[in-house]
Amino acid sequence: MKKKFEVKIYYSSFCTYEVEAENEAGAILKARDLTVIKHEIISNIENWKEADSAFEIKNEKVKN
């Protein structure tokens, strides 16, 4: 069953996405493939993978 996660992909700043995935690792991989939200990035868009994180959003239902 898929769950909803808030994922932060870190660059020089970070972009925040909401994605649906089976687990935290899958959510991070899925978010890494999404387009960079340019207004959230200050400079230097090199990814800092060690800082990426995902947290399950508990009170939201996933659309099928």
N, C-alpha and C positions, 0 to 999 in steps of 0.2 A: 504494500500500500504506500502511495506517495504521500510525502509530508511537505509542508511549506517551510522554507528556510530564508532567513535574512543573511546574505553573504556580503562580506566586505573584502574586496580585492584591493590590495594595497599597491600603490605606485608611490610617487612623491607625496601624494595625499591618498585618498581612497575613493572608490566608487561603491555605492550601495545598491544592491539588486535584491529582488525577491524572486526566487526560483522554486520549482517543484522538483524533488528528487527522492530517491530511496533512502539516502543517508547524507551525513554532513560532507563526506569526501566527494560524493557524486554531485552535491550542490556546488561545492567549490569548483570542480572541473567544469560544470555547466556554466557557471558565472564567468569563468576565465575566457570562455568562447564568445561572450557577449561584447557588443560594441562599447568602447570606452565612453563614459559620459564626460565630454570635454569640459563642461563648465565646472566639474568637480575636481579637475586636475590643474594644479598650479603650474607645474613644470616637470620635466623629466618623467616620461611615461614608462620607464623601465619597471617591470613587475618585481615586487619583493615577496616571493612565494612563501617564505617562512612566516610572514605576518598575516597571510590570508586566514579568514575565520568564517564559520557558519554556525548559526544558532537556530534551532527549531522554533517556529512561531506556533505556539500551542493553541491559541484561541481562534484560529482561522480554519475554515473548511477548504479543502482542495477541490477545485472544479475538475470534473472528469472529462 
